[in-house]
Each structure stands twice: as structure tokens, then as C-alpha cells.
Amino acid sequence: MYQSFYKTDFTYIVLQSSENKLICVDFTTSKPNFTKEKHPILEQALEELDLYFTKKLFSFNTPLALYGSEFEQKVYKALIKIPYGQTRTYQEVASCINHPKAFRAVGNANSKNKFPIFIPCHRVVAKNHLGGYNGGIYLKKKLLQLESNL
């Protein structure tokens, strides 16, 4: 496993990769206590994050080690299709994957997303409020503000 991190003005993004795919993305408020490693997958992810945070990249191409149930994989594929700067409700995502009553399950799948930002679960909101976010509501707001959506 290889690891690195990306610093924004509001969080550190920790990235982990295998030899050929990104395997995990996480947030932390303090500088990670490890040395950044050089690896092509991590370098690609860091470059894409740099472009994303400067509003020059609107979807990611870093290879991801996707896992989860068939339903979760459908949700993740639907999330990737949500355009930059737009949001969808949990119910809209559920309908999009032909499970219109499974909006709670969509929220559950979002909570298991190992690739926040790369799979933009921050773009999924509840009907009358922001909904949850594994990185915390503060980070969800920051990402939506970055995309000029809040």
C-alpha cells in the first residue's frame, strides 16, 4: 500500500493506493504523520485534486478499487454521473437506479463510499436539508460551496 495526502484550506485528504488503483480516500483535520510516497496512482489523484480545487477539473479519471454490493456499485455509478455544481436528492438517485423506494439505502451506500470527492457523494442531499456526510456537514458545505452550489 502507498499513501500520500493533499492539503486544502479546510482539511487534509489522505489517499491510499495499491499498485494500480486508489483504494481509500479519507479526511483529517491535522497533518498526517507520515511521509508522502511517490507512486503513479497517487500522483494522478493529487494532480486531479489540484485541478478540482482550482475549478479546472469536473470529473475524475484516477482508477478506483470499487467494492461493495451490487446495489452500492449502482449507487456509486449514479453518483459519478451527477454533474459538477449540481445536486440530487437521495430519492432522485434511488429512482435513477430503478429502486425508487430505496432512498434510505442510497444514503447508507453513500456512507460506505471509500472515495469521497472522486465519487461525489457530497452532491446528494435530502429533500429539505443537506443530509449527512462522512467527512461532516462542514466539509459537505465546503465542497458544495467550491462547486458554487450552496
N, C-alpha and C positions, 0 to 999 in steps of 0.2 A: 504494500500500500504506500502511496505517495501523498503528501499533504502540503498545502500552501494556504494562504489567506489573502483576502482583499479588504482594504480599509476604505470605508466611506466616512462621511462626516457624522453618521449616526449609528454605525455598527461595524463590526468586523464580520466578514463572511469567510467561514472555514470551508475549504474544499478538500475532498479526498478522492483519489482515483486509483484504479487498478492499472494494469499495464496499458489497457486500451479503452477504458471508459471511466467517466466520472461516476463515483459510487455514492457520494453523500455531499450535501451542502447544508451548512448549519450557521446559525448566528451566535455571536457572543458580544458582550459589551466591553470586555477587556482584551488587550492584545494577546493573541495566543502565545503560549510559552513553548514554541518550537521553531526551528529554523525552516524557512520556506525551501521546498525542494523544487528543483527544475525537472520538469517532465512535460513532454509534448501535450498531453491532455490537459494538464494543469495550466500550461502556458496559453493554450487555446481558450480555456474557461476564463482565465484572468483577462486576456485581451478582449473577449466578448463582454465581460462585466464592465471593463473600462469604457467600451463603446456604448453599452447600455446606459451607464450612469452619466454619460455626456450626450445622451439622446441621439446617438448615431446608429444604434442597433435596436431593432424592434422584435426580433425573434432569434433564438439561439441555435447553433449547429453543433455544439460540443456533444460528442456521443455520450449517452446516458445508459447506465446499467439499470434499466427499468425492471421492476419486480412488483409483485402484488397479485391479487386475484384478477380474474378476467374482468370483473366489474371495475376494479380500481384502474386497470390499464385503460379501459374505455373512458373513464373519467379523465385520466391524465392526457389522453389523446385529444379529448374535447377541450381541455384547458389550454393546450398548446395552440388551438385554433382561435382562442379569444384574442382579437386584435389588440395591439398595444394601445393604451389610452382608453380602452372600453372595459366595461364590467358586465357580468352576467349574474343572475341570481342562482342560488343552489337549484331552484326549481327549473330554471331555463336549462341549466346543464343537464339535469335529470331528463328533461324532455328531449334534449339534443341526442342523448344516448339511448333513447327509446325505453326509458324507465321513468315515466312522468311522476310517479308517486314516491320515488326513491331519493327525494331531496335531502333527507337526513343521512342516508347512506353516501350521498355525494359529499356532504360535509365531513363524514367520517373518513372517506377516501382522501379528501384534502388534508386532513390532519395527519395522514400517514405519508404524505408527499415528502420524499427524501431530497427533492431538488427544487426548493423554493427559488423563485425568480426564473430559473431555467424552465420549469413547469409553473406557469404563473397563477398559482392558487390565490394570490393576493387579489386577483381580478374577480374573484367570486364573492358576492355579498348576499346578505339576507334581504328580504323584501323591504324591511323598514329600518335596517341598521347595517353596520359593516359586517357583522358576523364575526367569527373567530379567526385566529391566525396563530400558527405555532410559534412564530417569532414575536408574538404580542401585537396588540392593536396599534401601538405606537409605530411599529415597523410597517404594518399594513398601510397605515395612513401615509407614512413617508414614501412608500413605493407608489401608491396611488397619486400622491402629490407630484412625484417625479414624472409620472406619466400624465400629469395635468388632468387628473380625474377626480379630484376632491378639493 
